[in-house]
Amino acid sequence: MSELFPAGITALTDLPYTLHEAIVRALLYLSWEELPKEDRPPRKMWLDADELGAWFKAVERRRDEQYGTHNSSSGIEDPVENAAAKDLVSGG
């Protein structure tokens, strides 16, 4: 990333705010390429924080419905007991 720095700048924290912000945003946008295609926000909303927030909340809801992972109350109710696990617990 240092190839993007102007002459005389050696650290990201020394960059002018506008250049720093542009680099950070570019890295954010590039990171969305790692998301599944259906979870990536459309480019038209990339600069609108409110739309992006709503988009990612919808993605989270969809994932929760699909995988039942986020607000699920079905945790482990009773721990499994076995000799190996009992030896790991102090006082057991």
PELIN-V228228 format. One record per residue. N is the residue number from 0. RES is the residue in one small letter. PSI is psi in degrees with one decimal (none if undefined). NEAR is the number of other ideal C-beta (glycine too) atoms within 12 Angstrom. Layout:
# PELIN-V228228
n=<N:N>
res=<RES:RES>
psi=<PSI:PSI>
near=<NEAR:NEAR>
This chain:
# PELIN-V228228
n=<0:1:2:3:4:5:6:7:8:9:10:11:12:13:14:15:16:17:18:19:20:21:22:23:24:25:26:27:28:29:30:31:32:33:34:35:36:37:38:39:40:41:42:43:44:45:46:47:48:49:50:51:52:53:54:55:56:57:58:59:60:61:62:63:64:65:66:67:68:69:70:71:72:73:74:75:76:77:78:79:80:81:82:83:84:85:86:87:88:89:90:91>
res=<m:s:e:l:f:p:a:g:i:t:a:l:t:d:l:p:y:t:l:h:e:a:i:v:r:a:l:l:y:l:s:w:e:e:l:p:k:e:d:r:p:p:r:k:m:w:l:d:a:d:e:l:g:a:w:f:k:a:v:e:r:r:r:d:e:q:y:g:t:h:n:s:s:s:g:i:e:d:p:v:e:n:a:a:a:k:d:l:v:s:g:g>
psi=<-25.3:-15.9:-19.7:-12.0:142.0:163.3:136.7:-11.7:127.2:-12.4:149.6:-34.5:-14.8:-4.9:151.0:148.2:-46.3:-39.4:-41.1:-48.6:-40.9:-41.7:-43.9:-43.7:-42.5:-41.4:-37.4:-49.0:-39.6:-33.6:-25.4:-17.6:-20.1:-14.7:155.0:148.9:-39.1:-14.8:-9.6:131.6:147.3:147.7:-31.1:-17.8:3.6:-32.1:4.6:102.2:-38.4:-44.9:-40.3:-42.9:-45.3:-39.6:-50.8:-26.7:-40.6:-39.6:-44.1:-43.3:-43.6:-42.1:-40.1:-43.4:-39.5:-44.1:-14.2:46.7:-27.0:-62.3:28.1:134.3:7.3:71.0:-170.9:118.7:-48.8:128.9:148.5:132.7:129.6:164.8:-40.7:-43.7:-36.1:-36.2:-25.9:-24.9:124.1:139.8:8.1:none>
near=<17:13:8:16:18:15:9:9:18:12:11:19:13:15:21:15:12:11:19:21:15:17:24:19:18:17:17:20:20:15:14:24:14:12:17:12:11:14:21:20:27:15:13:10:19:18:15:14:14:11:17:23:14:15:25:21:17:18:24:18:18:18:20:15:14:14:13:14:15:16:13:12:9:9:10:8:7:6:12:10:12:11:10:10:11:13:11:12:12:6:6:12>
